[in-house]
Amino acid sequence: MPELIVSQIGDVSVKTVGNIINMKDWWSWTPYDKCSFRCVYCSVEAQGKSRPVITTEEIAPMLDEFVKHRGKLMLALGISSDAYPPEEVEYGLTRQMLSEIAKRNIPFTITTHGDLIVRDIDLLEECKTLHTIGVSIPNHDEEFVRRFEPGAPTCAARIEAVQKLYDAGLPVHVNVAPWLPGMTDPDAIGKQLPADIVVNVTALSYNHTMRDFKKFLSDRDLSSAERVFRKDFPTQESINEPFLEDYRRIRGGTKGNLVWLTPPGQNKSIIDRLPH
């Protein structure tokens, strides 16, 4: 039977129940150790072939213990590594998780770069505690997807998945993240979606505030994003400045459903909205 374990990673206190992890403001769960989508800008350095770290039989007892310690915090699926990599077709771990969450009424969110989530619409409709589904669509250009998200579905496939989730009445939104200077056109994505679907726009982050922690975990001085993009964008400000210029130019977008979030390094939470 899993139990609550409290440990220190550097100066960060970490709680775990099975492979559900809490570091501060939420609990996070993923059934796979790595992510086969292999996004080059991965904020948690999780690129690699997805392999299960739990079995379907272990999920129910883990959740039984988790509900004793959850408190009031949300459970987030797909934060550390995507919950819907191609391997999910074979293993069905996320589907089993949703089935067990529905039985226990655990408040939760899902974030994914994939389109396989539509397979689970039937279960998602049963989950009365589902808060949001975030589908990441960083770019409307399929060549961008092939270069920077080599294992992920196409933009078109994700747009179609969002439409199906929306048609099912599920609380879906889109994350245009990361925004990159000269590469990202949030309006081009927003125009392909129903007008009342929120489209969050977030600048690429070099995660400097987490540098020491990431160094402890991966022994790397630079994040994957910074290693790939620093030649063109040597500083965080070289990303933030054109991001804010684009925001001022487009503001709410032609359909009014773009939500621009505070870029990194502004002494505010990056989930804070810029004025519409």
C-alpha positions as semicolon CSV with decimal commas, in nm:
position;residue;x (nm);y (nm);z (nm)
1;M;0,000;0,000;0,000
2;P;0,147;0,341;-0,093
3;E;0,202;0,590;0,187
4;L;0,281;0,959;0,218
5;I;0,653;1,027;0,192
6;V;0,808;1,369;0,258
7;S;1,158;1,434;0,127
8;Q;1,394;1,719;0,039
9;I;1,526;1,790;-0,311
10;G;1,777;2,065;-0,258
11;D;1,586;2,322;-0,054
12;V;1,247;2,212;-0,189
13;S;1,016;1,996;0,024
14;V;0,845;1,727;-0,183
15;K;0,552;1,508;-0,082
16;T;0,469;1,187;-0,270
17;V;0,193;0,930;-0,255
18;G;0,287;0,653;-0,495
19;N;0,390;0,852;-0,801
20;I;0,162;1,146;-0,724
21;I;0,387;1,439;-0,633
22;N;0,320;1,765;-0,448
23;M;0,575;2,046;-0,447
24;K;0,368;2,352;-0,363
25;D;0,035;2,458;-0,515
26;W;-0,090;2,136;-0,672
27;W;-0,046;1,761;-0,689
28;S;0,091;1,620;-1,013
29;W;0,055;1,274;-1,166
30;T;0,186;1,113;-1,480
31;P;0,201;0,741;-1,560
32;Y;0,512;0,764;-1,780
33;D;0,873;0,843;-1,696
34;K;0,949;1,033;-2,018
35;C;0,753;1,187;-2,303
36;S;0,769;1,048;-2,656
37;F;0,655;1,381;-2,800
38;R;1,014;1,501;-2,735
39;C;0,937;1,875;-2,744
40;V;1,273;2,052;-2,763
41;Y;1,159;2,327;-2,525
42;C;1,038;2,082;-2,257
43;S;1,038;2,267;-1,925
44;V;1,103;1,953;-1,721
45;E;1,362;1,783;-1,946
46;A;1,133;1,483;-1,998
47;Q;1,216;1,404;-2,362
48;G;1,249;1,033;-2,439
49;K;1,048;0,718;-2,496
50;S;0,750;0,697;-2,262
51;R;0,769;0,397;-2,032
52;P;0,511;0,314;-1,764
53;V;0,603;0,383;-1,402
54;I;0,283;0,234;-1,261
55;T;0,038;-0,045;-1,347
56;T;-0,337;-0,022;-1,384
57;E;-0,375;-0,239;-1,072
58;E;-0,173;0,005;-0,860
59;I;-0,381;0,312;-0,941
60;A;-0,685;0,246;-0,717
61;P;-0,492;0,181;-0,393
62;M;-0,269;0,480;-0,468
63;L;-0,574;0,708;-0,498
64;D;-0,730;0,562;-0,183
65;E;-0,422;0,676;0,009
66;F;-0,395;1,003;-0,183
67;V;-0,741;1,126;-0,082
68;K;-0,630;1,111;0,283
69;H;-0,355;1,365;0,218
70;R;-0,480;1,575;-0,073
71;G;-0,614;1,863;0,131
72;K;-0,779;2,123;-0,092
73;L;-0,524;2,115;-0,376
74;M;-0,605;2,013;-0,733
75;L;-0,463;1,701;-0,898
76;A;-0,296;1,787;-1,231
77;L;-0,250;1,520;-1,496
78;G;0,021;1,563;-1,758
79;I;0,238;1,828;-1,591
80;S;0,567;1,642;-1,545
81;S;0,525;1,430;-1,857
82;D;0,233;1,407;-2,098
83;A;-0,044;1,168;-1,994
84;Y;-0,134;1,091;-2,358
85;P;0,184;0,984;-2,540
86;P;0,140;0,723;-2,817
87;E;0,219;0,447;-2,564
88;E;-0,107;0,525;-2,383
89;V;-0,291;0,335;-2,660
90;E;-0,124;0,015;-2,542
91;Y;-0,113;0,069;-2,165
92;G;-0,433;0,264;-2,094
93;L;-0,300;0,401;-1,767
94;T;-0,452;0,748;-1,801
95;R;-0,787;0,596;-1,893
96;Q;-0,776;0,380;-1,581
97;M;-0,682;0,686;-1,375
98;L;-0,984;0,878;-1,504
99;S;-1,213;0,587;-1,417
100;E;-1,082;0,579;-1,059
101;I;-1,091;0,960;-1,024
102;A;-1,458;0,959;-1,124
103;K;-1,536;0,709;-0,847
104;R;-1,369;0,929;-0,584
105;N;-1,475;1,277;-0,706
106;I;-1,119;1,412;-0,699
107;P;-1,089;1,766;-0,848
108;F;-0,843;1,755;-1,138
109;T;-0,711;1,913;-1,456
110;I;-0,544;1,769;-1,767
111;T;-0,281;1,922;-1,993
112;T;-0,170;1,750;-2,313
113;H;0,013;1,808;-2,640
114;G;-0,173;1,511;-2,788
115;D;-0,504;1,427;-2,951
116;L;-0,558;1,083;-2,795
117;I;-0,758;1,245;-2,518
118;V;-1,069;1,227;-2,740
119;R;-1,067;0,851;-2,682
120;D;-1,165;0,924;-2,321
121;I;-1,452;1,166;-2,381
122;D;-1,694;0,910;-2,237
123;L;-1,502;0,899;-1,907
124;L;-1,438;1,273;-1,898
125;E;-1,813;1,330;-1,924
126;E;-1,857;1,117;-1,611
127;C;-1,598;1,315;-1,413
128;K;-1,802;1,581;-1,235
129;T;-1,488;1,724;-1,073
130;L;-1,304;1,797;-1,399
131;H;-1,185;2,156;-1,380
132;T;-1,016;2,216;-1,716
133;I;-0,859;2,044;-2,014
134;G;-0,568;2,232;-2,169
135;V;-0,457;2,129;-2,517
136;S;-0,119;2,273;-2,616
137;I;-0,096;2,401;-2,973
138;P;0,222;2,609;-2,994
139;N;0,207;2,691;-3,364
140;H;-0,021;2,680;-3,669
141;D;0,274;2,587;-3,893
142;E;0,311;2,210;-3,935
143;E;0,681;2,247;-4,015
144;F;0,728;2,404;-3,670
145;V;0,558;2,101;-3,513
146;R;0,780;1,858;-3,706
147;R;1,098;2,043;-3,603
148;F;1,027;2,124;-3,241
149;E;0,771;1,859;-3,137
150;P;0,889;1,564;-3,347
151;G;0,677;1,299;-3,175
152;A;0,358;1,503;-3,131
153;P;0,041;1,505;-3,344
154;T;-0,006;1,772;-3,609
155;C;-0,160;2,107;-3,534
156;A;-0,461;2,008;-3,744
157;A;-0,511;1,690;-3,540
158;R;-0,505;1,888;-3,217
159;I;-0,745;2,149;-3,350
160;E;-0,983;1,866;-3,440
161;A;-0,944;1,715;-3,093
162;V;-1,025;2,050;-2,929
163;Q;-1,337;2,078;-3,143
164;K;-1,454;1,731;-3,036
165;L;-1,396;1,809;-2,668
166;Y;-1,581;2,138;-2,712
167;D;-1,872;1,968;-2,890
168;A;-1,896;1,724;-2,599
169;G;-1,945;2,019;-2,364
170;L;-1,617;1,967;-2,181
171;P;-1,422;2,261;-2,029
172;V;-1,143;2,279;-2,286
173;H;-0,901;2,563;-2,355
174;V;-0,593;2,596;-2,576
175;N;-0,238;2,685;-2,473
176;V;-0,029;2,861;-2,736
177;A;0,293;2,784;-2,552
178;P;0,567;2,856;-2,603
179;W;0,531;3,178;-2,801
180;L;0,851;3,245;-2,999
181;P;0,951;3,571;-3,174
182;G;0,886;3,564;-3,546
183;M;0,749;3,208;-3,534
184;T;0,421;3,219;-3,346
185;D;0,092;3,364;-3,470
186;P;-0,168;3,314;-3,194
187;D;-0,439;3,471;-3,408
188;A;-0,390;3,204;-3,675
189;I;-0,470;2,939;-3,415
190;G;-0,754;3,132;-3,252
191;K;-0,930;3,179;-3,585
192;Q;-0,961;2,801;-3,623
193;L;-1,148;2,763;-3,294
194;P;-1,494;2,850;-3,164
195;A;-1,504;3,211;-3,042
196;D;-1,566;3,121;-2,679
197;I;-1,267;2,888;-2,638
198;V;-0,999;3,064;-2,437
199;V;-0,655;3,065;-2,601
200;N;-0,375;3,128;-2,349
201;V;-0,060;3,278;-2,502
202;T;0,262;3,225;-2,306
203;A;0,616;3,332;-2,395
204;L;0,897;3,077;-2,409
205;S;1,063;3,057;-2,068
206;Y;1,425;2,980;-1,994
207;N;1,316;2,896;-1,639
208;H;1,595;3,094;-1,473
209;T;1,408;3,099;-1,143
210;M;1,424;2,717;-1,139
211;R;1,786;2,693;-1,257
212;D;1,931;2,566;-0,927
213;F;1,654;2,310;-0,886
214;K;1,689;2,187;-1,244
215;K;2,066;2,167;-1,197
216;F;2,003;1,943;-0,897
217;L;1,768;1,716;-1,097
218;S;1,943;1,695;-1,434
219;D;2,295;1,827;-1,370
220;R;2,248;2,072;-1,657
221;D;2,323;2,441;-1,631
222;L;2,084;2,537;-1,912
223;S;1,730;2,424;-1,986
224;S;1,656;2,245;-2,312
225;A;1,479;2,557;-2,439
226;E;1,782;2,776;-2,372
227;R;2,023;2,530;-2,529
228;V;1,815;2,523;-2,849
229;F;1,714;2,888;-2,884
230;R;1,980;3,098;-2,711
231;K;2,169;3,164;-3,039
232;D;1,867;3,349;-3,179
233;F;1,735;3,469;-2,842
234;P;2,028;3,508;-2,602
235;T;1,829;3,642;-2,306
236;Q;1,480;3,610;-2,165
237;E;1,425;3,976;-2,247
238;S;1,500;3,911;-2,615
239;I;1,187;3,694;-2,606
240;N;0,975;3,903;-2,370
241;E;1,013;4,233;-2,556
242;P;0,876;4,112;-2,893
243;F;0,613;3,911;-2,704
244;L;0,483;4,229;-2,541
245;E;0,498;4,410;-2,875
246;D;0,287;4,137;-3,035
247;Y;0,046;4,154;-2,743
248;R;0,003;4,530;-2,786
249;R;-0,052;4,488;-3,158
250;I;-0,304;4,203;-3,141
251;R;-0,446;4,250;-2,790
252;G;-0,758;4,036;-2,773
253;G;-0,715;3,890;-3,119
254;T;-0,952;3,924;-3,410
255;K;-1,200;3,693;-3,237
256;G;-1,136;3,828;-2,890
257;N;-1,050;3,489;-2,739
258;L;-0,674;3,536;-2,689
259;V;-0,555;3,567;-2,330
260;W;-0,198;3,694;-2,298
261;L;-0,014;3,581;-1,985
262;T;0,260;3,771;-1,806
263;P;0,601;3,678;-1,952
264;P;0,871;3,533;-1,723
265;G;1,085;3,761;-1,509
266;Q;0,822;4,030;-1,447
267;N;0,799;3,967;-1,070
268;K;0,451;3,831;-1,120
269;S;0,304;3,488;-1,163
270;I;0,323;3,377;-1,527
271;I;-0,044;3,278;-1,504
272;D;-0,145;3,642;-1,446
273;R;-0,339;3,783;-1,740
274;L;-0,225;4,095;-1,920
275;P;-0,506;4,351;-1,971
276;H;-0,744;4,255;-2,250
